[in-house]
Amino acid sequence: MQTIEAPHTHPPVEVIDSRLGAALYDRFLWFGEKRGMARLRRDLLAGARGAVLEIGAGTGLNLPHYPADLDRIVLAEPGERMGGHIDLGRAPAGVPTDLVRAPAEYLPFADASFDTVVSTLVLCTVADPRRAVAEAARVLRPGGRLLFLEHVRADPGLRRTLQRRAARPWAGFADGCRCDRDTLATIEARMRIESVEHGAWRGMPGIVKPLIWGSATPAPTS
Ligand SMILES: C[S@@+](CC[C@H](N)C(=O)[O-])C[C@H]1O[C@@H](n2cnc3c(N)ncnc32)[C@H](O)[C@@H]1O
């Protein structure tokens, strides 16, 4: 298990990686994990197969939830501070696991090199979610899957109004996280949705409550 420094041969990507955000991340999510998020992670990741790439891996909260029969896990996390909290030893025993410092918009991997790409609570934060989804599609092998679990823009109504008003202060508080992104539409623009479920991120502030989770496969590009 090792940390690999990816070469920076791409345009700069803004990543907000505050010391405080990284230090408090797990504690801030703790109640939500207890209230169901940990179970959602485990259920989602039960669908992971073969070689797995996780984008925006954060502090590595998904690691203990991966199945034990994977070929390898690569965690891509551009934030040095967030990534500094990852304990690769929490991966399932016997599954080779590496950490790469790379943004989701410019993945340092060949086309068709993974069976599964995982994105949990990431497309809200990346600078360019369309490019991140296109990169996920590029690195997936034919038949490969994106597994996603994301908080998203609410349906029209009070919650969406609150999201719009709170989007900027929330992004300032939560290291660039946008609470008002239509992430399902972003995925659908480049991939075919296989399954999607809608629910709530329990134990968290109302503006990040609508959650979606499911899987998608790359749609052929013309
Ligand atoms: C809300 S955290 C989610 C962490 C983790 N995936 C989880 O489920 O707990 C968002 C993560 O996205 C990372 N991030 C920010 N910009 C990114 C980018 N351009 N590409 C990939 N990850 C990015 C942040 O460093 C942070 O770790």
The ligand as an ORCA input file, in Angstrom:
! r2SCAN-3c Opt
* xyz 0 1
  C     -17.472     16.106      0.984
  S     -15.913     15.385      0.740
  C     -16.326     13.685      0.384
  C     -15.263     12.732      0.848
  C     -15.600     11.248      0.680
  N     -15.811     10.909     -0.701
  C     -16.767     10.818      1.514
  O     -17.665     10.141      0.999
  O     -16.773     11.107      2.714
  C     -15.460     16.010     -0.859
  C     -14.081     15.568     -1.289
  O     -13.833     15.989     -2.619
  C     -12.487     16.388     -2.699
  N     -12.305     17.247     -3.878
  C     -12.358     18.591     -3.965
  N     -12.108     18.963     -5.226
  C     -11.901     17.830     -5.938
  C     -11.599     17.553     -7.285
  N     -11.471     18.538     -8.187
  N     -11.426     16.267     -7.657
  C     -11.577     15.263     -6.757
  N     -11.865     15.463     -5.472
  C     -12.030     16.732     -5.068
  C     -12.227     17.082     -1.398
  O     -10.837     17.190     -1.136
  C     -12.949     16.150     -0.455
  O     -12.127     15.116     -0.039
*
